[in-house]
Amino acid sequence: MEKLMQEIVEYAEKRGIKPATVLQYSTELGGSAWKKWLAGGHCELPTADKIRQYMADNPAKGGSK
């Protein structure tokens, strides 16, 4: 989970958006889910796959994510 969250943070920084916005765009989740994850929550593998696929399909400036 930590690895996924780090990927999201790095991607969000490159896009100039918040990590919660990445969740919103990729899975229709948002700030409440991100807050839960920061507090130690987790997501299911299909959700993680959707997020990673979104980031791959929508590369951030200056990176290949």
C-alpha positions as CSV (number, residue, x, y, z in Angstrom):
1,M,0.0,0.0,0.0
2,E,2.9,2.3,0.8
3,K,4.3,1.8,-2.6
4,L,1.0,2.6,-4.3
5,M,0.6,5.7,-2.2
6,Q,4.1,6.9,-3.1
7,E,3.4,6.3,-6.8
8,I,0.2,8.4,-6.5
9,V,1.9,11.2,-4.6
10,E,4.7,11.4,-7.2
11,Y,2.3,11.3,-10.1
12,A,0.1,14.0,-8.5
13,E,3.1,16.3,-7.9
14,K,4.1,16.0,-11.5
15,R,0.5,16.8,-12.6
16,G,0.1,19.6,-10.1
17,I,-2.9,18.0,-8.5
18,K,-3.7,16.5,-5.1
19,P,-3.4,12.7,-4.5
20,A,-7.1,12.6,-3.8
21,T,-7.8,14.0,-7.2
22,V,-5.9,11.1,-8.8
23,L,-8.3,8.8,-6.9
24,Q,-11.2,10.8,-8.1
25,Y,-10.2,10.7,-11.7
26,S,-9.2,7.0,-11.7
27,T,-11.7,5.3,-9.5
28,E,-14.4,7.9,-8.4
29,L,-12.9,7.8,-4.9
30,G,-11.6,11.0,-3.4
31,G,-10.4,12.8,-0.3
32,S,-12.1,10.6,2.3
33,A,-10.5,7.5,0.8
34,W,-7.1,9.2,0.7
35,K,-7.5,10.2,4.4
36,K,-8.4,6.6,5.3
37,W,-5.3,5.4,3.5
38,L,-3.1,7.9,5.3
39,A,-4.5,6.6,8.5
40,G,-3.5,3.0,7.6
41,G,-6.4,1.9,5.5
42,H,-6.0,-0.1,2.3
43,C,-7.6,-0.7,-1.0
44,E,-8.4,-3.9,-3.0
45,L,-6.2,-5.0,-5.8
46,P,-8.7,-4.2,-8.5
47,T,-8.8,-0.6,-7.2
48,A,-5.0,-0.4,-7.2
49,D,-4.9,-1.7,-10.8
50,K,-7.4,0.9,-11.9
51,I,-5.3,3.7,-10.4
52,R,-2.1,2.4,-12.0
53,Q,-3.8,2.0,-15.3
54,Y,-5.1,5.5,-15.2
55,M,-1.6,6.9,-14.4
56,A,-0.1,4.8,-17.3
57,D,-2.8,6.0,-19.7
58,N,-2.4,9.6,-18.7
59,P,1.3,10.2,-18.3
60,A,2.5,13.1,-16.1
61,K,4.8,15.8,-17.5
62,G,8.5,14.9,-17.0
63,G,7.8,11.2,-16.3
64,S,6.6,8.0,-17.6
65,K,4.0,7.3,-14.9
